[in-house]
Amino acid sequence: LGGAQAVNVWARPTPAAVVGELERDERAEVVFAEIFSPVTGGGVEEELKKIIPVLDGQKYGEYVSLSGIRSSVMAPPKGRIWGAKLYSFGTPMSNNPLLSTTLKYSESITLETLVGATTAITQAYRIRLWGYVYKVSELPRVFGTMLFPTQLVDRARNRALTLNKAAIPVNGDTWRTLPGGKDQSIPKINPLIRYAYNLLATDGKSGDYQFRYKTGNVAETDEDMYFDFDSLDAILVEGIGIRPDAAGNLA
């Protein structure tokens, strides 16, 4: 992709353009991602601000919203990672609902990308997704049954969250109702990865800065880091990263 993408402009390639279409008797899950960010010959980073997947025609940015700017890229190529461990959406070929959070689709996948407001993109960039494509006839043998109900257990706090619904036989018709699929019934289980930029200046005089959309501290809902959950919602945080400004004020 890329080569000529103006500021604040989305690129929306079709599934056919990115070789993202399946045959009628196929299903797929995405496990890993790699982002090769656009950089000029002089080493200037270009502003690949946002990357979101589109599964079977439905945008998945509520759950997966990735930065593609080289200095803050959220799914860097294998060669740039210590230990060469790619970012993973979940565990493939698993019937454990808490592990099987890979991105699942039945017909097609593509990606939408947004350029930021400062630097246009002039160089090509590449986003590579790794996963598995199955024949529908293979699914029962590979996955069996998705093992609901299940529990998310926090032993340190002596808490448990029960995800209570019937076990799901895995086949071509139920594929998109599994964790990571777009047609899940409640309770839903999805991977969550997103970034946020502070929209306002932070000077340390106004108290803690909350990355909240409703208070105007971030630009859009995909950057909202305020999770006002009730007893029916939960998020398991596995990692967090902070990029300081050029002056190193957060270092």
RAUR-V248296 format. One record per residue. RES is the residue in one letter. PSI is psi in degrees with one decimal (NA if undefined). Layout:
RES PSI
RES PSI
This chain:
L -178.1
G -160.5
G -36.0
A 94.0
Q 115.6
A 166.5
V 145.3
N 22.7
V 135.0
W 142.6
A 128.8
R 73.6
P 149.0
T 158.6
P -37.0
A -36.0
A -25.3
V 16.0
V 49.2
G 17.4
E 143.0
L 158.8
E 162.5
R -28.2
D 25.0
E 152.2
R 156.1
A 154.4
E 137.3
V 127.4
V -47.2
F 160.2
A 147.1
E 134.1
I 120.0
F 100.4
S 150.9
P 128.8
V 137.0
T 167.4
G -26.2
G 4.0
G 12.4
V 126.3
E 138.3
E 152.9
E 75.6
L 83.1
K -42.0
K 140.2
I 125.3
I 142.2
P 153.6
V 111.8
L 119.2
D 41.9
G -2.0
Q 127.2
K 140.1
Y 19.9
G -19.9
E -29.1
Y -37.4
V 111.7
S 107.2
L 139.4
S 137.1
G 8.1
I 133.9
R -43.3
S -16.0
S 20.4
V 135.4
M -10.7
A 71.2
P 159.9
P 156.9
K -38.5
G -13.1
R 7.5
I 134.3
W 122.1
G -1.7
A 35.4
K 109.2
L 153.5
Y 133.2
S 134.4
F -21.6
G -170.3
T 124.4
P 159.2
M 33.6
S 142.3
N 15.4
N 114.4
P -29.4
L -14.4
L -29.2
S 56.3
T 21.0
T 156.6
L 119.4
K 136.5
Y 156.2
S -21.9
E -50.4
S 158.8
I 145.5
T -177.3
L 143.6
E 138.5
T 143.3
L 133.0
V 142.3
G -175.1
A -4.0
T -50.9
T 119.6
A 162.2
I 126.5
T -15.0
Q 156.4
A 148.8
Y 164.8
R 138.3
I 121.6
R 127.4
L 136.3
W 141.0
G -153.8
Y 140.0
V 129.5
Y 149.3
K 143.6
V -37.6
S -19.1
E -20.8
L -48.0
P -35.8
R -38.6
V -42.9
F -29.8
G -116.6
T 134.1
M 124.0
L 70.6
F 156.6
P 162.1
T 171.4
Q 140.6
L 113.3
V 128.5
D 93.5
R -33.6
A -34.2
R 4.4
N 47.9
R 150.0
A 136.0
L 118.4
T 127.2
L 98.9
N 101.2
K 168.1
A 149.5
A 147.5
I 112.5
P 128.7
V 118.1
N -176.7
G -33.5
D -29.9
T -3.2
W -45.4
R -4.4
T 0.1
L 164.4
P 135.1
G -1.2
G 159.6
K -13.2
D 30.1
Q 146.7
S 163.7
I 137.3
P 139.7
K 148.5
I 122.1
N 153.5
P 154.4
L 120.3
I 125.4
R 165.8
Y 167.6
A 141.2
Y 141.1
N 120.1
L -27.8
L 161.1
A 145.3
T 121.8
D 0.8
G -2.1
K -13.8
S 18.3
G -171.3
D 140.2
Y 119.6
Q 128.0
F 72.9
R 135.6
Y -41.3
K -25.0
T 5.2
G 20.0
N -13.0
V 163.0
A -28.1
E 167.9
T -29.8
D -13.8
E 2.2
D 121.7
M 14.1
Y 112.1
F 94.1
D 74.2
F 148.7
D -165.3
S -8.3
L -1.1
D 152.7
A 152.2
I 133.7
L 112.1
V 120.0
E -17.1
G 155.1
I 143.5
G 149.4
I 130.9
R 115.8
P 162.9
D 177.4
A -30.1
A -6.6
G 29.5
N -18.4
L 5.4
A NA
